[in-house]
Every structure is written in structure tokens, then in C-alpha cells.
Amino acid sequence: QVQLVESGGGLVQAGGSLRLSCAASGRTFSSYAMGWFRQAPGKEREFVGAISWSGGKTYYADSVKGRFTISRDNAKNTVYLQMNTLKPEDTAVYFCAAGPTMPRLTMTPWGSWGQGTQVTVSS
């Protein structure tokens, strides 16, 4: 019920910043939580962070906490992932996801996914 399109990936040097965007559309979008995931070469997909669309609550993986920030612009139906102090280990394909609102963000059944956007951090 939610369609997602990521953008904003690219090449950046270690210590730099990048902001990813995820444009969402769908009839029931307002009730959906949004999340970011990433998959690095040779590794499994991992959770990065999530945000409740209506409540503004956020949750982050320990590996990015303090460096990454999830935000939203409801008027634009868009969520963002601001990535600061990037490290080479942040290199991955980043995906946004959407799922119905649950009591806890970690319980979200991520059912809709974007196509992914490549983030490469050089050292």
C-alpha cells in the first residue's frame, strides 16, 4: 500500500556527510512507520534506524547512533536519513522501508521497500 523511492546516495570521503531521501506515496501512508536498512558487500542486511510517522519517535542501531538522524516532512511525504561523520564501514546500499504502526518501532512488519541507493565512503 506504500510505494517508496530512495535518492541522495553517492560517493563521499570519510568524515563527510550525506542526506538520503525516501519519497513515499500510498493511501494509508500516514499510519505507517518508516525505517532505514543497509546492506554492505558480503554482509547481511542490517537495521539502521526507524521513525514513527505520526509520533516522531526514533530508534537507531548502536553503530550509527549519534551520527545518523532520521527525520520527516509530512507535507512532502518524505523521510530523510542525515548521515554525519561517515566511516568506510558505512559503505552499503541503503534501503527505506515502511510498515504499519506498532506499539514499538522494533515490532514494525516492514512490508514495503524501496529500490535502494548506493552510499560509498572512501578513506
N, CA, C and O atoms as a GROMACS GRO file, in nm:
protein
  492
    1GLN      N    1   0.082  -0.121   0.000
    1GLN     CA    2   0.000   0.000   0.000
    1GLN      C    3   0.085   0.126   0.000
    1GLN      O    4   0.033   0.236  -0.018
    2VAL      N    5   0.216   0.112   0.020
    2VAL     CA    6   0.307   0.225   0.022
    2VAL      C    7   0.418   0.200  -0.080
    2VAL      O    8   0.480   0.094  -0.083
    3GLN      N    9   0.441   0.298  -0.164
    3GLN     CA   10   0.548   0.293  -0.262
    3GLN      C   11   0.660   0.386  -0.216
    3GLN      O   12   0.634   0.498  -0.171
    4LEU      N   13   0.784   0.340  -0.229
    4LEU     CA   14   0.898   0.413  -0.177
    4LEU      C   15   1.004   0.430  -0.284
    4LEU      O   16   1.031   0.338  -0.362
    5VAL      N   17   1.065   0.548  -0.288
    5VAL     CA   18   1.172   0.578  -0.381
    5VAL      C   19   1.283   0.651  -0.307
    5VAL      O   20   1.263   0.762  -0.259
    6GLU      N   21   1.400   0.588  -0.298
    6GLU     CA   22   1.514   0.649  -0.231
    6GLU      C   23   1.596   0.732  -0.329
    6GLU      O   24   1.594   0.708  -0.450
    7SER      N   25   1.667   0.829  -0.274
    7SER     CA   26   1.759   0.910  -0.352
    7SER      C   27   1.860   0.973  -0.258
    7SER      O   28   1.842   0.972  -0.137
    8GLY      N   29   1.967   1.028  -0.315
    8GLY     CA   30   2.065   1.100  -0.237
    8GLY      C   31   2.195   1.028  -0.212
    8GLY      O   32   2.286   1.084  -0.151
    9GLY      N   33   2.206   0.904  -0.255
    9GLY     CA   34   2.329   0.830  -0.236
    9GLY      C   35   2.440   0.885  -0.323
    9GLY      O   36   2.417   0.963  -0.415
   10GLY      N   37   2.562   0.841  -0.293
   10GLY     CA   38   2.676   0.886  -0.371
   10GLY      C   39   2.806   0.851  -0.304
   10GLY      O   40   2.811   0.770  -0.212
   11LEU      N   41   2.912   0.913  -0.353
   11LEU     CA   42   3.047   0.892  -0.301
   11LEU      C   43   3.087   1.009  -0.212
   11LEU      O   44   3.071   1.125  -0.250
   12VAL      N   45   3.138   0.977  -0.095
   12VAL     CA   46   3.180   1.080   0.000
   12VAL      C   47   3.303   1.032   0.075
   12VAL      O   48   3.320   0.912   0.096
   13GLN      N   49   3.388   1.124   0.114
   13GLN     CA   50   3.507   1.089   0.190
   13GLN      C   51   3.473   1.066   0.337
   13GLN      O   52   3.376   1.121   0.388
   14ALA      N   53   3.554   0.986   0.403
   14ALA     CA   54   3.535   0.962   0.545
   14ALA      C   55   3.531   1.094   0.621
   14ALA      O   56   3.611   1.184   0.596
   15GLY      N   57   3.438   1.102   0.714
   15GLY     CA   58   3.420   1.224   0.790
   15GLY      C   59   3.318   1.318   0.730
   15GLY      O   60   3.277   1.415   0.795
   16GLY      N   61   3.276   1.291   0.609
   16GLY     CA   62   3.181   1.376   0.541
   16GLY      C   63   3.038   1.341   0.578
   16GLY      O   64   3.012   1.256   0.662
   17SER      N   65   2.945   1.410   0.512
   17SER     CA   66   2.804   1.393   0.540
   17SER      C   67   2.726   1.370   0.412
   17SER      O   68   2.769   1.406   0.302
   18LEU      N   69   2.611   1.308   0.428
   18LEU     CA   70   2.524   1.280   0.316
   18LEU      C   71   2.382   1.269   0.369
   18LEU      O   72   2.360   1.219   0.479
   19ARG      N   73   2.285   1.314   0.291
   19ARG     CA   74   2.145   1.302   0.331
   19ARG      C   75   2.069   1.222   0.228
   19ARG      O   76   2.064   1.257   0.110
   20LEU      N   77   2.010   1.114   0.274
   20LEU     CA   78   1.926   1.031   0.189
   20LEU      C   79   1.780   1.071   0.205
   20LEU      O   80   1.737   1.112   0.312
   21SER      N   81   1.706   1.057   0.098
   21SER     CA   82   1.564   1.088   0.100
   21SER      C   83   1.485   0.965   0.057
   21SER      O   84   1.532   0.883  -0.022
   22CYS      N   85   1.367   0.953   0.111
   22CYS     CA   86   1.276   0.845   0.074
   22CYS      C   87   1.138   0.905   0.056
   22CYS      O   88   1.071   0.941   0.152
   23ALA      N   89   1.096   0.915  -0.069
   23ALA     CA   90   0.965   0.968  -0.100
   23ALA      C   91   0.863   0.855  -0.098
   23ALA      O   92   0.881   0.751  -0.161
   24ALA      N   93   0.756   0.877  -0.024
   24ALA     CA   94   0.655   0.775  -0.005
   24ALA      C   95   0.521   0.820  -0.061
   24ALA      O   96   0.489   0.939  -0.062
   25SER      N   97   0.446   0.725  -0.106
   25SER     CA   98   0.311   0.752  -0.153
   25SER      C   99   0.223   0.631  -0.123
   25SER      O  100   0.271   0.518  -0.113
   26GLY      N  101   0.096   0.657  -0.109
   26GLY     CA  102   0.004   0.549  -0.079
   26GLY      C  103  -0.114   0.598   0.002
   26GLY      O  104  -0.104   0.696   0.075
   27ARG      N  105  -0.222   0.529  -0.011
   27ARG     CA  106  -0.346   0.571   0.052
   27ARG      C  107  -0.339   0.569   0.204
   27ARG      O  108  -0.401   0.652   0.270
   28THR      N  109  -0.264   0.476   0.261
   28THR     CA  110  -0.254   0.463   0.406
   28THR      C  111  -0.118   0.504   0.460
   28THR      O  112  -0.078   0.460   0.568
   29PHE      N  113  -0.048   0.589   0.388
   29PHE     CA  114   0.087   0.628   0.426
   29PHE      C  115   0.094   0.692   0.564
   29PHE      O  116   0.190   0.667   0.638
   30SER      N  117  -0.003   0.773   0.600
   30SER     CA  118   0.003   0.849   0.724
   30SER      C  119   0.010   0.762   0.848
   30SER      O  120   0.054   0.808   0.954
   31SER      N  121  -0.032   0.638   0.839
   31SER     CA  122  -0.031   0.548   0.953
   31SER      C  123   0.091   0.456   0.956
   31SER      O  124   0.100   0.369   1.043
   32TYR      N  125   0.183   0.475   0.865
   32TYR     CA  126   0.298   0.386   0.852
   32TYR      C  127   0.423   0.441   0.919
   32TYR      O  128   0.452   0.560   0.912
   33ALA      N  129   0.495   0.351   0.984
   33ALA     CA  130   0.629   0.382   1.031
   33ALA      C  131   0.727   0.367   0.916
   33ALA      O  132   0.701   0.295   0.820
   34MET      N  133   0.841   0.435   0.927
   34MET     CA  134   0.942   0.428   0.823
   34MET      C  135   1.074   0.386   0.883
   34MET      O  136   1.107   0.421   0.996
   35GLY      N  137   1.150   0.310   0.807
   35GLY     CA  138   1.278   0.263   0.854
   35GLY      C  139   1.385   0.269   0.746
   35GLY      O  140   1.355   0.275   0.627
   36TRP      N  141   1.508   0.266   0.791
   36TRP     CA  142   1.623   0.260   0.701
   36TRP      C  143   1.705   0.135   0.733
   36TRP      O  144   1.729   0.103   0.849
   37PHE      N  145   1.746   0.066   0.629
   37PHE     CA  146   1.830  -0.052   0.639
   37PHE      C  147   1.947  -0.036   0.543
   37PHE      O  148   1.944   0.049   0.454
   38ARG      N  149   2.049  -0.117   0.562
   38ARG     CA  150   2.162  -0.114   0.470
   38ARG      C  151   2.221  -0.252   0.455
   38ARG      O  152   2.210  -0.337   0.544
   39GLN      N  153   2.283  -0.273   0.341
   39GLN     CA  154   2.349  -0.399   0.313
   39GLN      C  155   2.483  -0.372   0.247
   39GLN      O  156   2.490  -0.318   0.137
   40ALA      N  157   2.589  -0.410   0.316
   40ALA     CA  158   2.724  -0.393   0.266
   40ALA      C  159   2.767  -0.518   0.191
   40ALA      O  160   2.711  -0.625   0.212
   41PRO      N  161   2.867  -0.505   0.103
   41PRO     CA  162   2.915  -0.622   0.029
   41PRO      C  163   2.958  -0.734   0.123
   41PRO      O  164   3.036  -0.712   0.216
   42GLY      N  165   2.907  -0.853   0.098
   42GLY     CA  166   2.944  -0.968   0.178
   42GLY      C  167   2.877  -0.976   0.314
   42GLY      O  168   2.909  -1.064   0.394
   43LYS      N  169   2.786  -0.886   0.342
   43LYS     CA  170   2.718  -0.884   0.471
   43LYS      C  171   2.568  -0.893   0.453
   43LYS      O  172   2.514  -0.865   0.346
   44GLU      N  173   2.501  -0.932   0.560
   44GLU     CA  174   2.356  -0.938   0.559
   44GLU      C  175   2.298  -0.798   0.578
   44GLU      O  176   2.363  -0.709   0.631
   45ARG      N  177   2.174  -0.782   0.535
   45ARG     CA  178   2.106  -0.656   0.554
   45ARG      C  179   2.088  -0.628   0.703
   45ARG      O  180   2.050  -0.718   0.779
   46GLU      N  181   2.114  -0.505   0.744
   46GLU     CA  182   2.104  -0.470   0.885
   46GLU      C  183   2.017  -0.346   0.904
   46GLU      O  184   2.005  -0.261   0.816
   47PHE      N  185   1.959  -0.339   1.020
   47PHE     CA  186   1.875  -0.227   1.058
   47PHE      C  187   1.961  -0.106   1.089
   47PHE      O  188   2.065  -0.118   1.153
   48VAL      N  189   1.917   0.010   1.043
   48VAL     CA  190   1.987   0.136   1.069
   48VAL      C  191   1.908   0.223   1.167
   48VAL      O  192   1.962   0.266   1.269
   49GLY      N  193   1.784   0.248   1.136
   49GLY     CA  194   1.701   0.331   1.222
   49GLY      C  195   1.558   0.333   1.174
   49GLY      O  196   1.528   0.287   1.064
   50ALA      N  197   1.471   0.386   1.257
   50ALA     CA  198   1.330   0.391   1.223
   50ALA      C  199   1.266   0.514   1.287
   50ALA      O  200   1.318   0.569   1.384
   51ILE      N  201   1.154   0.554   1.231
   51ILE     CA  202   1.080   0.668   1.282
   51ILE      C  203   0.931   0.640   1.270
   51ILE      O  204   0.884   0.585   1.170
   52SER      N  205   0.857   0.680   1.372
   52SER     CA  206   0.713   0.669   1.366
   52SER      C  207   0.658   0.790   1.292
   52SER      O  208   0.683   0.904   1.331
   53TRP      N  209   0.585   0.766   1.187
   53TRP     CA  210   0.540   0.875   1.101
   53TRP      C  211   0.451   0.977   1.172
   53TRP      O  212   0.463   1.097   1.150
   54SER      N  213   0.364   0.929   1.257
   54SER     CA  214   0.270   1.018   1.325
   54SER      C  215   0.320   1.071   1.459
   54SER      O  216   0.279   1.178   1.503
   55GLY      N  217   0.409   0.995   1.524
   55GLY     CA  218   0.451   1.032   1.658
   55GLY      C  219   0.588   1.097   1.669
   55GLY      O  220   0.619   1.158   1.772
   56GLY      N  221   0.670   1.084   1.566
   56GLY     CA  222   0.801   1.145   1.569
   56GLY      C  223   0.904   1.072   1.654
   56GLY      O  224   1.012   1.127   1.680
   57LYS      N  225   0.876   0.952   1.698
   57LYS     CA  226   0.971   0.875   1.775
   57LYS      C  227   1.074   0.811   1.682
   57LYS      O  228   1.043   0.774   1.569
   58THR      N  229   1.195   0.799   1.732
   58THR     CA  230   1.302   0.740   1.653
   58THR      C  231   1.377   0.634   1.731
   58THR      O  232   1.376   0.633   1.854
   59TYR      N  233   1.441   0.545   1.658
   59TYR     CA  234   1.521   0.439   1.718
   59TYR      C  235   1.635   0.408   1.622
   59TYR      O  236   1.614   0.399   1.501
   60TYR      N  237   1.757   0.393   1.676
   60TYR     CA  238   1.874   0.374   1.593
   60TYR      C  239   1.955   0.253   1.636
   60TYR      O  240   1.955   0.213   1.753
   61ALA      N  241   2.023   0.195   1.540
   61ALA     CA  242   2.122   0.093   1.571
   61ALA      C  243   2.240   0.157   1.642
   61ALA      O  244   2.273   0.273   1.618
   62ASP      N  245   2.304   0.081   1.730
   62ASP     CA  246   2.417   0.134   1.805
   62ASP      C  247   2.530   0.182   1.714
   62ASP      O  248   2.603   0.275   1.748
   63SER      N  249   2.545   0.119   1.600
   63SER     CA  250   2.654   0.152   1.510
   63SER      C  251   2.643   0.291   1.448
   63SER      O  252   2.742   0.346   1.402
   64VAL      N  253   2.522   0.347   1.447
   64VAL     CA  254   2.502   0.478   1.385
   64VAL      C  255   2.450   0.582   1.482
   64VAL      O  256   2.442   0.700   1.448
   65LYS      N  257   2.414   0.541   1.601
   65LYS     CA  258   2.358   0.634   1.698
   65LYS      C  259   2.456   0.746   1.729
   65LYS      O  260   2.574   0.723   1.756
   66GLY      N  261   2.406   0.869   1.723
   66GLY     CA  262   2.489   0.985   1.744
   66GLY      C  263   2.545   1.043   1.617
   66GLY      O  264   2.591   1.157   1.616
   67ARG      N  265   2.543   0.966   1.509
   67ARG     CA  266   2.593   1.013   1.380
   67ARG      C  267   2.482   1.030   1.277
   67ARG      O  268   2.487   1.121   1.194
   68PHE      N  269   2.384   0.942   1.281
   68PHE     CA  270   2.274   0.945   1.185
   68PHE      C  271   2.148   0.998   1.252
   68PHE      O  272   2.126   0.978   1.371
   69THR      N  273   2.066   1.067   1.174
   69THR     CA  274   1.941   1.121   1.224
   69THR      C  275   1.830   1.098   1.123
   69THR      O  276   1.844   1.133   1.006
   70ILE      N  277   1.721   1.041   1.169
   70ILE     CA  278   1.603   1.023   1.084
   70ILE      C  279   1.506   1.137   1.112
   70ILE      O  280   1.482   1.173   1.227
   71SER      N  281   1.451   1.192   1.006
   71SER     CA  282   1.352   1.298   1.020
   71SER      C  283   1.245   1.280   0.914
   71SER      O  284   1.255   1.192   0.828
   72ARG      N  285   1.142   1.362   0.920
   72ARG     CA  286   1.033   1.350   0.826
   72ARG      C  287   0.979   1.487   0.788
   72ARG      O  288   0.993   1.584   0.862
   73ASP      N  289   0.918   1.491   0.673
   73ASP     CA  290   0.846   1.609   0.626
   73ASP      C  291   0.713   1.557   0.575
   73ASP      O  292   0.701   1.513   0.461
   74ASN      N  293   0.614   1.562   0.660
   74ASN     CA  294   0.484   1.504   0.626
   74ASN      C  295   0.420   1.574   0.507
   74ASN      O  296   0.349   1.511   0.428
   75ALA      N  297   0.443   1.703   0.493
   75ALA     CA  298   0.386   1.776   0.381
   75ALA      C  299   0.439   1.724   0.248
   75ALA      O  300   0.369   1.731   0.146
   76LYS      N  301   0.561   1.672   0.248
   76LYS     CA  302   0.622   1.619   0.127
   76LYS      C  303   0.617   1.467   0.121
   76LYS      O  304   0.666   1.407   0.026
   77ASN      N  305   0.558   1.405   0.222
   77ASN     CA  306   0.552   1.259   0.229
   77ASN      C  307   0.691   1.198   0.212
   77ASN      O  308   0.710   1.102   0.137
   78THR      N  309   0.786   1.255   0.284
   78THR     CA  310   0.925   1.216   0.268
   78THR      C  311   0.992   1.198   0.403
   78THR      O  312   0.969   1.275   0.496
   79VAL      N  313   1.075   1.096   0.413
   79VAL     CA  314   1.160   1.076   0.530
   79VAL      C  315   1.305   1.088   0.486
   79VAL      O  316   1.339   1.060   0.371
   80TYR      N  317   1.390   1.128   0.579
   80TYR     CA  318   1.530   1.153   0.549
   80TYR      C  319   1.620   1.075   0.643
   80TYR      O  320   1.582   1.042   0.756
   81LEU      N  321   1.738   1.048   0.595
   81LEU     CA  322   1.843   0.992   0.678
   81LEU      C  323   1.965   1.081   0.663
   81LEU      O  324   2.036   1.075   0.563
   82GLN      N  325   1.987   1.166   0.764
   82GLN     CA  326   2.104   1.252   0.765
   82GLN      C  327   2.220   1.174   0.823
   82GLN      O  328   2.215   1.130   0.938
   83MET      N  329   2.324   1.157   0.746
   83MET     CA  330   2.440   1.078   0.786
   83MET      C  331   2.560   1.170   0.800
   83MET      O  332   2.606   1.230   0.703
   84ASN      N  333   2.612   1.180   0.921
   84ASN     CA  334   2.728   1.263   0.950
   84ASN      C  335   2.844   1.176   0.996
   84ASN      O  336   2.826   1.061   1.036
   85THR      N  337   2.963   1.234   0.990
   85THR     CA  338   3.084   1.164   1.032
   85THR      C  339   3.089   1.024   0.972
   85THR      O  340   3.108   0.925   1.043
   86LEU      N  341   3.072   1.018   0.843
   86LEU     CA  342   3.066   0.889   0.775
   86LEU      C  343   3.199   0.817   0.783
   86LEU      O  344   3.306   0.878   0.780
   87LYS      N  345   3.190   0.685   0.792
   87LYS     CA  346   3.305   0.597   0.800
   87LYS      C  347   3.303   0.500   0.683
   87LYS      O  348   3.197   0.474   0.627
   88PRO      N  349   3.419   0.447   0.646
   88PRO     CA  350   3.421   0.350   0.537
   88PRO      C  351   3.327   0.232   0.561
   88PRO      O  352   3.271   0.178   0.466
   89GLU      N  353   3.310   0.191   0.685
   89GLU     CA  354   3.222   0.080   0.716
   89GLU      C  355   3.075   0.114   0.697
   89GLU      O  356   2.990   0.025   0.707
   90ASP      N  357   3.043   0.240   0.670
   90ASP     CA  358   2.906   0.278   0.638
   90ASP      C  359   2.873   0.250   0.492
   90ASP      O  360   2.758   0.262   0.451
   91THR      N  361   2.972   0.214   0.414
   91THR     CA  362   2.950   0.185   0.273
   91THR      C  363   2.852   0.069   0.258
   91THR      O  364   2.872  -0.039   0.312
   92ALA      N  365   2.745   0.094   0.184
   92ALA     CA  366   2.641  -0.007   0.167
   92ALA      C  367   2.534   0.048   0.073
   92ALA      O  368   2.533   0.166   0.039
   93VAL      N  369   2.446  -0.041   0.033
   93VAL     CA  370   2.323   0.001  -0.032
   93VAL      C  371   2.221   0.027   0.076
   93VAL      O  372   2.196  -0.059   0.160
   94TYR      N  373   2.164   0.144   0.075
   94TYR     CA  374   2.068   0.184   0.178
   94TYR      C  375   1.927   0.174   0.124
   94TYR      O  376   1.896   0.223   0.015
   95PHE      N  377   1.841   0.110   0.201
   95PHE     CA  378   1.702   0.089   0.165
   95PHE      C  379   1.611   0.156   0.267
   95PHE      O  380   1.638   0.153   0.387
   96CYS      N  381   1.504   0.215   0.220
   96CYS     CA  382   1.400   0.258   0.311
   96CYS      C  383   1.286   0.157   0.308
   96CYS      O  384   1.266   0.087   0.209
   97ALA      N  385   1.214   0.151   0.417
   97ALA     CA  386   1.106   0.055   0.430
   97ALA      C  387   0.990   0.118   0.505
   97ALA      O  388   1.007   0.215   0.578
   98ALA      N  389   0.873   0.062   0.487
   98ALA     CA  390   0.753   0.111   0.552
   98ALA      C  391   0.673  -0.006   0.606
   98ALA      O  392   0.674  -0.116   0.550
   99GLY      N  393   0.603   0.020   0.716
   99GLY     CA  394   0.519  -0.083   0.775
   99GLY      C  395   0.414  -0.022   0.865
   99GLY      O  396   0.429   0.092   0.910
  100PRO      N  397   0.310  -0.096   0.894
  100PRO     CA  398   0.203  -0.046   0.981
  100PRO      C  399   0.255  -0.010   1.119
  100PRO      O  400   0.348  -0.072   1.170
  101THR      N  401   0.194   0.090   1.178
  101THR     CA  402   0.232   0.136   1.310
  101THR      C  403   0.207   0.027   1.414
  101THR      O  404   0.100  -0.034   1.419
  102MET      N  405   0.308   0.005   1.498
  102MET     CA  406   0.301  -0.092   1.605
  102MET      C  407   0.338  -0.023   1.737
  102MET      O  408   0.390   0.088   1.735
  103PRO      N  409   0.312  -0.088   1.851
  103PRO     CA  410   0.346  -0.025   1.979
  103PRO      C  411   0.492   0.013   1.993
  103PRO      O  412   0.524   0.113   2.056
  104ARG      N  413   0.581  -0.064   1.934
  104ARG     CA  414   0.723  -0.034   1.935
  104ARG      C  415   0.776  -0.038   1.792
  104ARG      O  416   0.735  -0.123   1.712
  105LEU      N  417   0.866   0.052   1.761
  105LEU     CA  418   0.922   0.058   1.627
  105LEU      C  419   0.992  -0.072   1.589
  105LEU      O  420   0.991  -0.112   1.472
  106THR      N  421   1.051  -0.138   1.685
  106THR     CA  422   1.121  -0.263   1.658
  106THR      C  423   1.027  -0.376   1.621
  106THR      O  424   1.071  -0.480   1.573
  107MET      N  425   0.898  -0.356   1.642
  107MET     CA  426   0.799  -0.457   1.607
  107MET      C  427   0.739  -0.436   1.468
  107MET      O  428   0.655  -0.514   1.424
  108THR      N  429   0.781  -0.332   1.400
  108THR     CA  430   0.722  -0.297   1.272
  108THR      C  431   0.740  -0.408   1.169
  108THR      O  432   0.853  -0.453   1.145
  109PRO      N  433   0.632  -0.454   1.108
  109PRO     CA  434   0.643  -0.551   0.999
  109PRO      C  435   0.674  -0.479   0.868
  109PRO      O  436   0.583  -0.432   0.799
  110TRP      N  437   0.801  -0.472   0.835
  110TRP     CA  438   0.843  -0.397   0.716
  110TRP      C  439   0.800  -0.471   0.590
  110TRP      O  440   0.860  -0.571   0.552
  111GLY      N  441   0.695  -0.421   0.528
  111GLY     CA  442   0.638  -0.488   0.413
  111GLY      C  443   0.662  -0.419   0.281
  111GLY      O  444   0.649  -0.482   0.175
  112SER      N  445   0.696  -0.292   0.283
  112SER     CA  446   0.720  -0.216   0.161
  112SER      C  447   0.864  -0.168   0.160
  112SER      O  448   0.914  -0.118   0.261
  113TRP      N  449   0.930  -0.182   0.045
  113TRP     CA  450   1.071  -0.147   0.034
  113TRP      C  451   1.098  -0.064  -0.090
  113TRP      O  452   1.034  -0.081  -0.193
  114GLY      N  453   1.196   0.025  -0.076
  114GLY     CA  454   1.242   0.099  -0.192
  114GLY      C  455   1.345   0.019  -0.268
  114GLY      O  456   1.377  -0.094  -0.231
  115GLN      N  457   1.396   0.078  -0.375
  115GLN     CA  458   1.490   0.008  -0.462
  115GLN      C  459   1.634   0.013  -0.411
  115GLN      O  460   1.718  -0.063  -0.458
  116GLY      N  461   1.662   0.102  -0.319
  116GLY     CA  462   1.795   0.115  -0.263
  116GLY      C  463   1.876   0.222  -0.332
  116GLY      O  464   1.857   0.251  -0.450
  117THR      N  465   1.968   0.281  -0.257
  117THR     CA  466   2.059   0.381  -0.312
  117THR      C  467   2.199   0.356  -0.254
  117THR      O  468   2.214   0.331  -0.135
  118GLN      N  469   2.299   0.362  -0.340
  118GLN     CA  470   2.436   0.328  -0.301
  118GLN      C  471   2.503   0.442  -0.228
  118GLN      O  472   2.499   0.557  -0.272
  119VAL      N  473   2.564   0.410  -0.115
  119VAL     CA  474   2.646   0.504  -0.040
  119VAL      C  475   2.786   0.445  -0.030
  119VAL      O  476   2.803   0.334   0.021
  120THR      N  477   2.884   0.518  -0.078
  120THR     CA  478   3.022   0.474  -0.074
  120THR      C  479   3.106   0.577   0.000
  120THR      O  480   3.109   0.694  -0.037
  121VAL      N  481   3.173   0.532   0.104
  121VAL     CA  482   3.257   0.620   0.185
  121VAL      C  483   3.403   0.578   0.166
  121VAL      O  484   3.440   0.465   0.197
  122SER      N  485   3.482   0.668   0.114
  122SER     CA  486   3.622   0.639   0.088
  122SER      C  487   3.709   0.687   0.202
  122SER      O  488   3.673   0.780   0.274
  123SER      N  489   3.823   0.623   0.219
  123SER     CA  490   3.919   0.660   0.322
  123SER      C  491   4.045   0.720   0.265
  123SER      O  492   4.136   0.756   0.340
   0.00000   0.00000   0.00000
